[in-house]
Amino acid sequence: MLDDVQTVTDFNATRLGRHATLRLRAEIRAIWPDLSRQRVLGLGHAAPFLTLWQQHAHLCVDAIASGMPAEGLDPAPGRCLVQDDSLPFPDSVFDRVLLVHAIETADATRLLRGVWRAMRDDGRLLVVVPNRTGLWALRDGTPFADGAPCSVGRIERLLARSLFRVEALHGALYTPPIASRLLLRAAPALEAIGRRVSPRLAGILLVEAVKDVHAAMPVARSARSLVPGLPRRVLVPLGRNPADQASMPMPYCSSRSK
């Protein structure tokens, strides 16, 4: 993921990149309009979208995940560098987590398990990922063609295996990835038509999910033979009490908190 930081920065400075950023900001704002007093983590290339909430959120952390050890590596300015298989955050600390260009270029399973651990039990996750069947994933030289774009089915299975429950599916960037002024002017109408048809035709999928706490509870051995009248399956909660880690320090990151 570190290798494409400059690629994303350069693309966002182009006409097509500015268009994509503005469309995604509008979609993300519609999904999460107000995160006042929330603790927010952005992973991947989330910086252009974290500014939607920085003025009112309790905490905004901008992090970029790497598959290699963080020592000796210099992240992009204003970002915290973390390992995708070992996020250095306390358990149950974030209310919202935004993943942008993250799971397609990292070890998705390890990254999502780390995100699950760092989220509060009522936390919500928003994954922004290129649609494998969309036109934007075919446009070389853009961040949307990097890594492994996802189909709707794949992202749903990946989230389910990582103990998340999908709540909503949204789409964005229905316009072809062509920097034509005429086409970009027609983008609002094309986006409205695309949303009515299906998010599966979009260039970008925005998948909102919640932390599925019950899926992480193991089932104990049958107790019916030991105590008559007890149900056969007894749920036993896992994990440490989040209150035990309230005093744990956050890693040093470039963030905005109040």
C-alpha positions as CSV (number, residue, x, y, z in Angstrom):
1,M,0.0,0.0,0.0
2,L,2.9,2.3,0.6
3,D,4.0,2.1,-3.0
4,D,0.9,3.7,-4.4
5,V,0.7,6.8,-2.1
6,Q,2.2,9.0,-4.7
7,T,0.0,7.5,-7.4
8,V,-3.2,8.3,-5.4
9,T,-1.9,11.8,-4.7
10,D,-1.1,12.5,-8.3
11,F,-4.4,11.0,-9.5
12,N,-6.5,13.1,-7.0
13,A,-4.9,16.2,-8.5
14,T,-6.2,15.5,-12.0
15,R,-9.6,16.5,-13.3
16,L,-10.8,12.9,-13.2
17,G,-9.4,12.5,-9.7
18,R,-11.1,15.6,-8.4
19,H,-14.4,14.4,-9.9
20,A,-14.0,11.0,-8.3
21,T,-13.2,12.5,-4.9
22,L,-16.1,14.9,-4.9
23,R,-18.6,12.2,-5.9
24,L,-17.3,9.9,-3.2
25,R,-17.3,12.6,-0.6
26,A,-21.0,13.3,-1.4
27,E,-21.9,9.6,-1.0
28,I,-20.0,9.2,2.2
29,R,-21.5,12.3,3.7
30,A,-25.0,11.0,2.8
31,I,-24.2,7.7,4.6
32,W,-22.5,9.3,7.7
33,P,-23.8,12.9,7.8
34,D,-22.8,13.7,11.4
35,L,-20.1,12.0,13.5
36,S,-20.1,14.6,16.3
37,R,-18.3,13.4,19.4
38,Q,-17.4,10.1,17.6
39,R,-14.0,8.4,17.5
40,V,-13.2,7.9,13.8
41,L,-10.4,5.8,12.2
42,G,-9.6,6.2,8.5
43,L,-7.4,3.4,7.0
44,G,-5.9,3.4,3.5
45,H,-6.3,6.7,1.6
46,A,-9.1,8.2,3.7
47,A,-7.6,11.7,4.2
48,P,-9.8,13.5,1.7
49,F,-12.9,12.1,3.5
50,L,-11.9,12.5,7.1
51,T,-12.1,16.2,6.7
52,L,-15.9,15.8,6.5
53,W,-16.0,15.2,10.3
54,Q,-12.7,16.6,11.8
55,Q,-14.3,19.7,13.1
56,H,-16.8,17.9,15.2
57,A,-15.5,14.4,15.8
58,H,-13.9,13.7,19.2
59,L,-11.0,12.0,17.4
60,C,-9.9,11.4,13.8
61,V,-7.0,9.2,13.1
62,D,-5.6,8.9,9.5
63,A,-3.6,5.7,9.1
64,I,-2.1,3.8,6.2
65,A,-1.6,0.1,6.6
66,S,1.5,-1.8,5.4
67,G,2.1,-5.5,5.1
68,M,5.7,-5.0,6.4
69,P,7.1,-3.9,9.8
70,A,6.6,-0.2,10.4
71,E,10.1,0.4,11.7
72,G,12.3,2.5,9.4
73,L,9.5,3.4,7.0
74,D,8.4,7.0,6.4
75,P,4.6,7.4,5.9
76,A,3.1,10.1,3.9
77,P,2.9,13.5,5.8
78,G,0.0,13.6,8.2
79,R,-0.5,9.9,8.4
80,C,0.1,7.2,11.0
81,L,1.9,4.1,9.6
82,V,0.6,0.8,11.0
83,Q,0.9,-2.9,10.1
84,D,-2.2,-4.4,8.5
85,D,-2.0,-7.6,10.7
86,S,-1.3,-5.7,14.0
87,L,-3.1,-2.4,14.4
88,P,-1.6,-0.6,17.4
89,F,-4.9,0.6,18.9
90,P,-6.7,-0.4,22.1
91,D,-9.7,-2.8,22.0
92,S,-13.1,-1.2,21.5
93,V,-11.9,2.4,21.0
94,F,-13.4,3.5,17.6
95,D,-17.1,4.3,16.9
96,R,-16.6,4.5,13.1
97,V,-14.0,3.0,10.8
98,L,-13.6,4.1,7.1
99,L,-11.6,1.9,4.8
100,V,-10.7,3.5,1.4
101,H,-8.4,1.7,-1.1
102,A,-7.4,-0.5,1.8
103,I,-8.7,-4.1,1.6
104,E,-7.8,-4.5,-2.1
105,T,-4.1,-3.7,-1.5
106,A,-3.6,-5.3,2.0
107,D,-4.1,-8.6,3.7
108,A,-7.8,-8.1,3.9
109,T,-8.6,-10.8,6.4
110,R,-6.0,-9.7,8.9
111,L,-6.8,-6.1,8.4
112,L,-10.5,-6.6,9.0
113,R,-9.9,-8.7,12.1
114,G,-7.7,-5.9,13.5
115,V,-10.4,-3.4,12.7
116,W,-13.0,-5.6,14.4
117,R,-11.0,-5.7,17.6
118,A,-10.4,-1.9,17.6
119,M,-14.1,-1.1,17.1
120,R,-16.7,-0.6,19.8
121,D,-19.4,-3.2,20.1
122,D,-21.9,-0.8,18.5
123,G,-19.3,0.4,16.0
124,R,-20.0,0.8,12.2
125,L,-17.6,0.1,9.3
126,L,-17.7,1.7,5.8
127,V,-15.7,-0.1,3.1
128,V,-15.0,1.9,-0.1
129,V,-13.7,-0.5,-2.7
130,P,-13.5,-0.6,-6.5
131,N,-16.2,-2.8,-8.1
132,R,-14.7,-5.7,-10.0
133,T,-17.4,-5.5,-12.6
134,G,-17.3,-1.7,-13.0
135,L,-15.4,0.3,-15.6
136,W,-13.2,2.2,-13.1
137,A,-11.4,-1.0,-12.1
138,L,-10.3,-1.3,-15.8
139,R,-8.7,2.1,-16.0
140,D,-4.9,1.7,-15.6
141,G,-3.0,4.5,-13.9
142,T,-5.7,5.1,-11.3
143,P,-6.0,3.8,-7.7
144,F,-9.1,1.9,-8.8
145,A,-7.1,-0.6,-10.9
146,D,-4.6,-1.4,-8.1
147,G,-4.8,-4.6,-6.0
148,A,-7.8,-6.9,-6.2
149,P,-11.2,-5.1,-6.8
150,C,-14.2,-6.8,-5.2
151,S,-17.5,-8.0,-6.5
152,V,-20.6,-7.6,-4.3
153,G,-20.5,-11.3,-3.4
154,R,-16.9,-11.3,-2.5
155,I,-17.0,-8.3,-0.2
156,E,-20.1,-9.7,1.6
157,R,-18.3,-13.0,2.1
158,L,-15.1,-11.4,3.3
159,L,-17.0,-9.2,5.8
160,A,-19.0,-12.2,7.1
161,R,-15.8,-14.2,7.6
162,S,-14.3,-11.3,9.5
163,L,-17.4,-11.1,11.9
164,F,-19.1,-8.1,10.3
165,R,-22.8,-8.0,9.3
166,V,-23.6,-6.1,6.1
167,E,-26.3,-3.5,6.7
168,A,-26.4,-1.5,3.4
169,L,-24.8,-1.5,0.0
170,H,-24.3,1.8,-2.0
171,G,-22.8,2.6,-5.3
172,A,-20.9,5.6,-6.8
173,L,-19.1,6.6,-9.9
174,Y,-21.5,5.3,-12.5
175,T,-20.0,7.7,-15.1
176,P,-17.2,6.2,-17.3
177,P,-13.7,7.1,-16.2
178,I,-13.1,9.6,-18.9
179,A,-12.0,13.2,-18.2
180,S,-14.4,14.7,-20.7
181,R,-15.9,18.1,-19.6
182,L,-19.2,17.2,-21.2
183,L,-19.4,13.8,-19.6
184,L,-18.5,15.1,-16.2
185,R,-21.1,17.8,-16.4
186,A,-23.7,15.1,-17.0
187,A,-22.4,13.1,-13.9
188,P,-25.1,14.1,-11.4
189,A,-27.8,12.8,-13.8
190,L,-25.9,9.6,-14.6
191,E,-25.3,9.0,-10.9
192,A,-29.0,9.4,-10.1
193,I,-29.9,6.9,-12.9
194,G,-27.3,4.4,-11.7
195,R,-28.5,4.5,-8.1
196,R,-32.0,3.7,-9.3
197,V,-30.8,0.8,-11.4
198,S,-28.3,-1.1,-9.2
199,P,-25.2,-0.4,-7.1
200,R,-23.7,-3.5,-8.8
201,L,-23.1,-1.4,-11.9
202,A,-21.2,1.3,-10.0
203,G,-17.4,1.9,-10.3
204,I,-17.1,2.0,-6.5
205,L,-19.0,0.0,-3.9
206,L,-19.6,1.5,-0.5
207,V,-20.5,-1.3,2.0
208,E,-21.7,-0.3,5.5
209,A,-21.4,-3.1,8.1
210,V,-21.7,-3.4,11.8
211,K,-19.6,-5.4,14.3
212,D,-21.3,-8.8,14.8
213,V,-20.4,-9.4,18.4
214,H,-22.6,-12.5,18.8
215,A,-20.6,-14.2,16.0
216,A,-17.5,-14.1,18.1
217,M,-19.1,-15.9,21.1
218,P,-18.1,-19.6,21.2
219,V,-20.6,-22.2,22.0
220,A,-19.9,-24.3,25.1
221,R,-20.2,-28.0,25.3
222,S,-23.7,-29.4,26.1
223,A,-24.5,-28.9,29.8
224,R,-27.8,-30.8,29.7
225,S,-26.3,-34.0,31.0
226,L,-24.7,-32.1,33.9
227,V,-27.6,-29.9,35.0
228,P,-31.1,-31.0,34.0
229,G,-33.2,-28.3,32.5
230,L,-30.4,-26.2,31.1
231,P,-30.4,-25.5,27.3
232,R,-28.0,-27.7,25.3
233,R,-26.1,-24.7,23.8
234,V,-24.8,-22.1,26.2
235,L,-23.2,-18.9,24.9
236,V,-19.9,-17.9,26.6
237,P,-18.6,-14.4,25.8
238,L,-15.0,-13.9,24.7
239,G,-12.5,-11.1,25.1
240,R,-11.3,-8.7,27.7
241,N,-13.4,-6.0,29.3
242,P,-12.8,-2.8,27.2
243,A,-12.8,-0.8,30.5
244,D,-9.6,-2.6,31.4
245,Q,-7.9,-1.0,28.5
246,A,-9.3,2.5,28.8
247,S,-6.0,3.7,30.1
248,M,-3.9,2.3,27.3
249,P,-2.2,5.0,25.3
250,M,-3.0,5.5,21.6
251,P,0.0,5.2,19.2
252,Y,1.5,8.4,18.1
253,C,-0.3,9.4,14.9
254,S,-1.2,12.5,13.0
255,S,-4.7,13.0,14.2
256,R,-7.2,15.7,15.3
257,S,-8.9,15.3,18.6
258,K,-10.9,17.5,21.0
